[in-house]
Amino acid sequence: MENSQALSGDAPALERLSDTDRVISSHALFGDRKEVIIEHDGAAYRLKITKQGKLILNK
């Protein structure tokens, strides 16, 4: 997936991306869920989509 397709409508963010940045769409990460658990260094982090469509990460 091209960076421009992954972040369409967000020109400032596109300018900061390099060809080596890994872009994962939120839809690919969440599917039909509103939250996922991410394991990092043995700790669990909860990534949630808010009612306003923002992302929140909690340990």
Secondary structure, 3 states (H helix, E strand, C coil): CCHHHHCCCCHHHHHHCCCCCCCCCHHHHHCCCCEEEEEECCEEEEEEECCCCCEEEEC
